[in-house]
């Protein structure tokens, strides 16, 4: 199976928590009763990885059967005073890396071109329905890879691949602890995560 489950755009300051500006999910492969909890975990996973990706770096982080591809658009490409954005795509592990990062670049460029700058600091005012279109259009990675024809060549050597989420956590951090402390996860979602982990379920991001 080749699948995109989620696309998110986050604002990521050099330190502190990220802010979710816009996102879209395709949870059609999950049961009705799981969709709410899985959707929360998609957001939690995206924020966790985005906040731990250095400026100017691309990386792919695997967790169970899922991979979060993230691009922190800071560093040398950042203009003075400009907000730092980190688009994140969550796919299955079969989705190729190169098309995923081609799509990340397109998502961010389109977002910055279409959403006025005065709305960036107020997520409630942001409307970017194109994310749902991207999820549908680029489920086939061959479609995403055609973006390369109009973009500068992607330097794959700048992509950092990690096997697990633990590899990007700070020393001493544990994923279970982050889940327990998260204000973005309901009690039901936290219980669902713990139950799924014990059962080694394939139906939850974590």
MODA-V615817 format. One record per residue. N is the residue number from 1. SS is DSSP state (A for helix, B for strand, O for the rest). OMEGA is omega in whole degrees, 0 to 359 (NA if undefined). BURIAL is # if it has 24 or more other C-alpha atoms within 12 Angstrom, else .. Layout:
N/SS/OMEGA/BURIAL ; N/SS/OMEGA/BURIAL
//
This chain:
1/O/173/. ; 2/O/191/. ; 3/O/167/# ; 4/B/181/# ; 5/B/188/# ; 6/B/170/# ; 7/B/181/# ; 8/B/172/# ; 9/B/182/# ; 10/B/172/# ; 11/B/189/# ; 12/O/177/# ; 13/O/180/# ; 14/O/176/. ; 15/O/180/. ; 16/O/185/. ; 17/O/176/. ; 18/O/178/# ; 19/B/178/# ; 20/B/181/# ; 21/B/181/# ; 22/B/176/# ; 23/B/176/# ; 24/B/180/# ; 25/B/168/# ; 26/O/184/# ; 27/O/183/# ; 28/O/181/. ; 29/O/179/. ; 30/O/179/. ; 31/O/180/. ; 32/A/184/. ; 33/A/181/. ; 34/A/190/# ; 35/A/181/# ; 36/A/181/# ; 37/A/180/# ; 38/A/178/# ; 39/A/177/# ; 40/A/180/# ; 41/A/175/# ; 42/A/179/# ; 43/A/179/# ; 44/A/180/# ; 45/A/180/# ; 46/A/181/# ; 47/A/181/# ; 48/A/181/# ; 49/A/181/# ; 50/A/183/# ; 51/A/183/# ; 52/O/176/# ; 53/O/182/# ; 54/O/180/# ; 55/O/178/# ; 56/O/185/# ; 57/O/171/# ; 58/B/174/# ; 59/B/177/# ; 60/B/185/# ; 61/B/182/# ; 62/B/173/# ; 63/B/187/# ; 64/O/183/# ; 65/O/187/# ; 66/B/176/# ; 67/B/174/# ; 68/B/176/# ; 69/B/184/# ; 70/B/178/# ; 71/B/176/# ; 72/B/188/# ; 73/O/177/# ; 74/O/176/# ; 75/A/187/. ; 76/A/181/. ; 77/A/185/. ; 78/O/176/. ; 79/O/181/. ; 80/O/178/. ; 81/O/183/. ; 82/O/177/. ; 83/O/178/# ; 84/O/181/# ; 85/B/175/# ; 86/B/173/# ; 87/B/181/# ; 88/B/174/# ; 89/B/175/# ; 90/B/182/# ; 91/B/168/# ; 92/B/185/# ; 93/O/180/# ; 94/O/183/. ; 95/O/185/# ; 96/O/183/# ; 97/A/185/# ; 98/A/177/# ; 99/A/180/# ; 100/A/181/# ; 101/A/172/# ; 102/A/180/# ; 103/A/178/# ; 104/A/180/# ; 105/A/179/# ; 106/A/181/# ; 107/A/183/# ; 108/A/179/# ; 109/A/180/. ; 110/A/179/. ; 111/A/182/# ; 112/A/180/# ; 113/A/188/. ; 114/A/181/. ; 115/O/182/# ; 116/O/184/. ; 117/A/182/. ; 118/A/178/. ; 119/A/186/. ; 120/O/183/# ; 121/O/179/. ; 122/O/185/. ; 123/A/182/. ; 124/A/182/. ; 125/A/186/. ; 126/O/173/# ; 127/O/180/. ; 128/O/185/# ; 129/O/181/. ; 130/A/180/# ; 131/A/179/# ; 132/A/177/# ; 133/A/180/. ; 134/A/181/# ; 135/A/180/# ; 136/A/187/# ; 137/A/188/. ; 138/O/171/# ; 139/O/174/# ; 140/O/183/. ; 141/A/177/# ; 142/A/177/. ; 143/A/179/. ; 144/A/184/# ; 145/A/177/# ; 146/A/177/. ; 147/A/183/# ; 148/A/183/. ; 149/A/182/. ; 150/O/178/. ; 151/O/172/. ; 152/O/182/. ; 153/O/179/. ; 154/O/179/. ; 155/O/184/. ; 156/A/180/. ; 157/A/180/. ; 158/A/179/. ; 159/B/179/# ; 160/B/181/# ; 161/B/177/. ; 162/B/181/. ; 163/O/184/. ; 164/O/178/# ; 165/A/181/# ; 166/A/184/# ; 167/A/178/# ; 168/A/177/# ; 169/O/178/. ; 170/O/181/. ; 171/O/180/. ; 172/O/179/. ; 173/O/175/. ; 174/O/181/. ; 175/A/180/# ; 176/A/180/. ; 177/A/178/. ; 178/A/178/# ; 179/A/182/# ; 180/A/184/. ; 181/A/187/. ; 182/O/174/. ; 183/O/183/. ; 184/O/181/# ; 185/O/177/# ; 186/O/177/. ; 187/A/179/. ; 188/A/180/. ; 189/A/177/# ; 190/A/178/# ; 191/A/179/. ; 192/A/178/# ; 193/A/183/# ; 194/A/179/# ; 195/A/181/. ; 196/A/180/. ; 197/A/180/. ; 198/A/182/. ; 199/A/183/. ; 200/O/184/. ; 201/O/176/. ; 202/O/188/. ; 203/O/178/# ; 204/O/183/# ; 205/O/184/# ; 206/O/NA/#
//
